[in-house]
Amino acid sequence: DPKIIQKPKYLVAVTGSEKILICEQYLGHNAMYWYRQSAKKPLEFMFSYSYQKLMDNQTASSRFQPQSSKKNHLDLQITALKPDDSATYFCASSQGGASGNTLYFGEGSRLIVV
Amino acid sequence: AQKVTQTQTSISVVEKTTVTMDCVYETRDSSYFLFWYKQTASGEIVFLIRQDSYKKENATVGHYSLNFQKPKSSIGLIITATQIEDSAVYFCAMEPHNAGAKLTFGGGTRLTVRP
């Protein structure tokens, strides 16, 4: 059974709309992350959270907003969607937020913006 | 800023042979971590092996081993006795010390292991 659950696995959205990507991890980890993988770029770090607090944000646009309602949840809200946002978004977690820890990835949410 | 480059976009080998995948990186940090992950056909991304920059000994896990050449900023992945199920895309990544799991990934190398 997957230990990091992402929902939905696939979604198609209209330009200008808003979507929320859900992520729950059942590994007991304290740190969670979002990464993005698109056809044009390799896996890119977006956000990191540790104990539900934002640690790092490498996303230039404020249209991307992580939300952590529980320790094992880290959702990603994307507003005013653009076709360039089309990508697979991976949630990940690690035992701690320190460097060198192994990242465990979810199966990804593939977003297509038309 | 860090940069990770994997020049081999794809490699095809016969099963049970050894394959080496190249990776070079750029960083100004004196201490960092290097990782290899693989992405299967289903999209799943799985951690394989890690090298700490301050360790001279090459890391080995199962049939994965690393060829770490720090002066060349190079971290090659060696897979011995390849199996069909090793077919996947392999990503090299680096993380500066104290960067908090902010990995910079390379573009990936697609490995095909054929019978």
Interface residues (C-beta under 8 A of the other chain):
Chain A: A31 Y33 Y35 P42 L43 E44 F45 S48 S50 M55 D56 Q58 T88 F90 A92 S94 G97 A98 S99 G100 N101 T102 L103 Y104 F105 E107 G108
Chain B: V4 F33 Y37 S42 G43 E44 I45 V46 F47 R50 D52 F91 A93 E95 P96 H97 N98 A99 G100 A101 K102 L103 T104 F105 G106 G107 G108
